[in-house]
């Protein structure tokens, strides 16, 4: 069996992983301890991120003709690839957070929603909160005015019910200009 035939399934597997991916981040993992590598893989797996150590030549072949071909220039030295199909910023966020304690982990570059970013760009993208965090903050900001409105209505009801509401509405009706 020729070497090319042996490599074909590996290239196909990488191509399948990046197909429909929202983002991929390329890292140099040299210098990580086994414990650090295990912890990084665990965090990525929990976030639904695929993490693979691959040969650069295999990744170059798998990236051909895709938006990930822009990573070719960064494929030097040992490389691992973190791929997310769901959350575009998850690989960048997890890897950059992890690199704060494991300073040997080095971000090379990445592709997020079709755009190639260098290490500095990936670091900036890592600061964007997850989709769930953004939704939670949004719902919190919506909930606050509703809660305050409910409190005011309750206080009005406790002070006298409909009479208090009618008294509040009466001055407002007098100030409104009469229509012809």
VOPAGU-2260 file (C-alpha; in pm, 1 decimal, decimal comma):
REM VOPAGU-2260
SITE   aa  ch    i         X         Y         Z
SITE  UNK   A    0       0,0       0,0       0,0
SITE  UNK   A    1     142,6     339,6     -98,4
SITE  UNK   A    2     191,4     617,1     155,7
SITE  UNK   A    3     -57,7     836,4     -28,9
SITE  UNK   A    4    -330,1     574,5      19,7
SITE  UNK   A    5    -257,8     564,2     393,8
SITE  UNK   A    6    -275,6     942,0     425,2
SITE  UNK   A    7    -598,5     983,7     227,3
SITE  UNK   A    8    -833,9     883,5     515,9
SITE  UNK   A    9    -654,6    1123,7     752,6
SITE  UNK   A   10    -688,6    1413,4     505,6
SITE  UNK   A   11   -1055,3    1321,3     450,7
SITE  UNK   A   12   -1118,8    1316,9     827,6
SITE  UNK   A   13    -966,9    1665,6     872,1
SITE  UNK   A   14   -1163,2    1795,4     570,4
SITE  UNK   A   15   -1484,0    1651,7     721,2
SITE  UNK   A   16   -1411,3    1820,0    1056,2
SITE  UNK   A   17   -1360,8    2164,5     902,1
SITE  UNK   A   18   -1655,1    2127,6     663,9
SITE  UNK   A   19   -1939,7    2348,8     797,2
SITE  UNK   A   20   -1715,2    2465,2    1085,2
SITE  UNK   A   21   -1774,7    2817,5    1212,0
SITE  UNK   A   22   -1419,2    2849,2    1336,4
SITE  UNK   A   23   -1083,1    2680,0    1371,7
SITE  UNK   A   24    -785,1    2788,0    1579,3
SITE  UNK   A   25    -431,6    2666,8    1513,9
SITE  UNK   A   26    -198,5    2631,0    1813,8
SITE  UNK   A   27     156,8    2526,4    1894,1
SITE  UNK   A   28     126,4    2291,7    2190,2
SITE  UNK   A   29     501,3    2233,2    2250,1
SITE  UNK   A   30     596,1    2249,6    2615,3
SITE  UNK   A   31     257,0    2157,7    2759,5
SITE  UNK   A   32     268,7    1894,3    3030,9
SITE  UNK   A   33      55,2    1584,1    2995,3
SITE  UNK   A   34    -172,4    1716,9    3272,6
SITE  UNK   A   35    -211,6    2053,3    3096,2
SITE  UNK   A   36    -284,0    1885,9    2762,0
SITE  UNK   A   37    -542,4    1658,3    2925,5
SITE  UNK   A   38    -712,0    1954,5    3095,8
SITE  UNK   A   39    -717,7    2158,1    2771,2
SITE  UNK   A   40    -871,1    1867,0    2579,2
SITE  UNK   A   41   -1133,0    1822,7    2854,0
SITE  UNK   A   42   -1235,8    2191,8    2843,5
SITE  UNK   A   43   -1256,6    2189,3    2463,9
SITE  UNK   A   44   -1455,3    1863,3    2458,7
SITE  UNK   A   45   -1704,6    2000,2    2714,8
SITE  UNK   A   46   -1764,2    2299,1    2484,8
SITE  UNK   A   47   -1820,2    2072,1    2183,0
SITE  UNK   A   48   -1488,8    2170,6    2022,3
SITE  UNK   A   49   -1294,5    1913,3    1817,2
SITE  UNK   A   50    -921,7    1917,0    1902,4
SITE  UNK   A   51    -668,7    1730,5    1689,1
SITE  UNK   A   52    -293,9    1715,3    1656,6
SITE  UNK   A   53    -227,0    1676,0    1284,6
SITE  UNK   A   54      65,8    1686,9    1047,2
SITE  UNK   A   55      91,2    2019,3     867,1
SITE  UNK   A   56     100,7    1856,3     522,6
SITE  UNK   A   57    -223,7    1672,6     598,8
SITE  UNK   A   58    -393,3    1994,3     710,6
SITE  UNK   A   59    -270,8    2179,3     398,9
SITE  UNK   A   60    -427,7    1911,9     178,4
SITE  UNK   A   61    -750,4    1911,6     378,8
SITE  UNK   A   62    -776,4    2292,7     367,0
SITE  UNK   A   63    -731,8    2315,8     -13,9
SITE  UNK   A   64   -1020,8    2502,7    -173,8
SITE  UNK   A   65   -1178,6    2600,5     160,4
SITE  UNK   A   66   -1184,5    2919,4     367,6
SITE  UNK   A   67    -929,6    2748,9     595,3
SITE  UNK   A   68    -661,3    2755,0     322,2
SITE  UNK   A   69    -558,6    3093,1     468,9
SITE  UNK   A   70    -403,1    2903,1     759,7
SITE  UNK   A   71    -138,4    2744,0     531,1
SITE  UNK   A   72     120,1    3014,7     602,1
SITE  UNK   A   73      94,4    2940,4     976,8
SITE  UNK   A   74     150,8    2565,2     938,6
SITE  UNK   A   75     507,2    2540,1    1068,0
SITE  UNK   A   76     628,7    2338,1    1362,9
SITE  UNK   A   77     398,5    2118,5    1570,0
SITE  UNK   A   78      35,8    2215,8    1519,3
SITE  UNK   A   79    -294,9    2126,6    1676,9
SITE  UNK   A   80    -632,6    2237,7    1548,3
SITE  UNK   A   81    -939,4    2329,8    1756,5
SITE  UNK   A   82   -1260,3    2328,7    1549,3
SITE  UNK   A   83   -1610,9    2442,9    1641,7
SITE  UNK   A   84   -1921,9    2387,2    1434,1
SITE  UNK   A   85   -2157,5    2565,5    1676,5
SITE  UNK   A   86   -1997,4    2849,3    1875,1
SITE  UNK   A   87   -1767,1    3059,4    1655,9
SITE  UNK   A   88   -1569,1    3205,1    1945,3
SITE  UNK   A   89   -1546,6    2895,1    2170,3
SITE  UNK   A   90   -1204,8    2765,9    2051,4
SITE  UNK   A   91   -1046,5    3112,3    2076,5
SITE  UNK   A   92   -1203,8    3181,4    2416,1
SITE  UNK   A   93   -1105,7    2847,3    2573,0
SITE  UNK   A   94    -753,4    2836,3    2429,1
SITE  UNK   A   95    -668,8    3199,0    2515,3
SITE  UNK   A   96    -806,4    3152,6    2868,7
SITE  UNK   A   97    -606,9    2832,6    2908,4
SITE  UNK   A   98    -289,7    2998,4    2773,7
SITE  UNK   A   99    -301,5    3244,6    3067,5
SITE  UNK   A  100    -200,7    2960,5    3302,2
SITE  UNK   A  101     -14,8    2744,4    3048,5
SITE  UNK   A  102     216,0    2999,3    2890,0
SITE  UNK   A  103     376,0    2735,9    2661,6
SITE  UNK   A  104      51,9    2711,1    2461,6
SITE  UNK   A  105      87,9    2947,2    2167,5
SITE  UNK   A  106    -192,6    3056,8    1937,3
SITE  UNK   A  107     -70,2    3072,7    1577,1
SITE  UNK   A  108    -381,5    3187,9    1388,9
SITE  UNK   A  109    -741,0    3100,4    1319,6
SITE  UNK   A  110   -1037,9    3131,3    1090,3
SITE  UNK   A  111   -1364,3    3259,0    1233,5
SITE  UNK   A  112   -1669,3    3266,4    1007,6
SITE  UNK   A  113   -1454,0    3273,8     694,1
SITE  UNK   A  114   -1203,5    3540,2     803,3
SITE  UNK   A  115    -840,1    3456,6     879,8
SITE  UNK   A  116    -701,1    3614,8    1197,8
SITE  UNK   A  117    -346,8    3618,2    1331,8
SITE  UNK   A  118    -267,3    3543,9    1698,1
SITE  UNK   A  119    -354,1    3901,6    1806,5
SITE  UNK   A  120    -688,6    3886,7    1624,3
SITE  UNK   A  121    -774,2    3554,7    1787,6
SITE  UNK   A  122    -685,3    3704,1    2128,3
SITE  UNK   A  123    -933,0    3989,2    2063,6
SITE  UNK   A  124   -1205,1    3746,9    1951,5
SITE  UNK   A  125   -1153,4    3542,6    2267,0
SITE  UNK   A  126   -1289,6    3836,0    2468,1
SITE  UNK   A  127   -1633,8    3806,1    2307,3
SITE  UNK   A  128   -1871,7    3630,5    2547,7
SITE  UNK   A  129   -2039,4    3307,2    2443,0
SITE  UNK   A  130   -2381,4    3315,3    2279,3
SITE  UNK   A  131   -2540,4    3188,7    2602,5
SITE  UNK   A  132   -2376,5    3467,8    2805,8
SITE  UNK   A  133   -2496,8    3732,0    2559,1
SITE  UNK   A  134   -2853,1    3595,4    2563,2
SITE  UNK   A  135   -2848,3    3582,9    2943,5
SITE  UNK   A  136   -2732,9    3947,1    2966,8
SITE  UNK   A  137   -2995,4    4052,1    2713,0
SITE  UNK   A  138   -3275,8    3874,5    2898,8
SITE  UNK   A  139   -3155,5    4028,2    3225,2
SITE  UNK   A  140   -3173,1    4376,9    3075,8
SITE  UNK   A  141   -3525,6    4310,2    2946,6
SITE  UNK   A  142   -3644,2    4158,7    3273,7
SITE  UNK   A  143   -3548,0    4459,4    3487,8
SITE  UNK   A  144   -3803,6    4709,3    3345,0
SITE  UNK   A  145   -4077,2    4444,3    3353,4
SITE  UNK   A  146   -4003,4    4369,7    3718,9
SITE  UNK   A  147   -4012,4    4741,4    3805,8
SITE  UNK   A  148   -4343,1    4783,2    3619,2
SITE  UNK   A  149   -4492,6    4489,6    3810,7
SITE  UNK   A  150   -4383,0    4645,8    4143,0
SITE  UNK   A  151   -4547,6    4978,8    4055,9
SITE  UNK   A  152   -4873,9    4807,2    3957,3
SITE  UNK   A  153   -4871,0    4607,9    4281,0
SITE  UNK   A  154   -4814,2    4924,2    4488,5
SITE  UNK   A  155   -5100,5    5101,6    4312,8
SITE  UNK   A  156   -5329,0    4806,3    4377,3
SITE  UNK   A  157   -5229,0    4799,6    4744,9
SITE  UNK   A  158   -5296,1    5175,0    4784,4
SITE  UNK   A  159   -5653,3    5162,8    4678,4
SITE  UNK   A  160   -5698,3    4963,6    4367,0
SITE  UNK   A  161   -5884,5    5115,5    4075,4
SITE  UNK   A  162   -5950,1    5451,4    4245,4
SITE  UNK   A  163   -5578,7    5527,0    4264,0
SITE  UNK   A  164   -5533,5    5432,7    3898,8
SITE  UNK   A  165   -5829,1    5653,6    3795,8
SITE  UNK   A  166   -5691,9    5948,5    3996,0
SITE  UNK   A  167   -5353,3    5907,0    3828,2
SITE  UNK   A  168   -5513,3    5895,9    3482,0
SITE  UNK   A  169   -5750,8    6191,7    3537,5
SITE  UNK   A  170   -5489,1    6472,4    3548,3
SITE  UNK   A  171   -5323,9    6329,6    3240,1
SITE  UNK   A  172   -5657,3    6335,9    3051,8
SITE  UNK   A  173   -5718,4    6702,9    3146,3
SITE  UNK   A  174   -5377,5    6807,5    3009,7
SITE  UNK   A  175   -5434,2    6642,5    2672,6
SITE  UNK   A  176   -5556,4    6890,6    2406,2
SITE  UNK   A  177   -5911,9    6837,7    2282,2
SITE  UNK   A  178   -5947,2    6708,0    1928,2
SITE  UNK   A  179   -6175,4    6891,1    1687,6
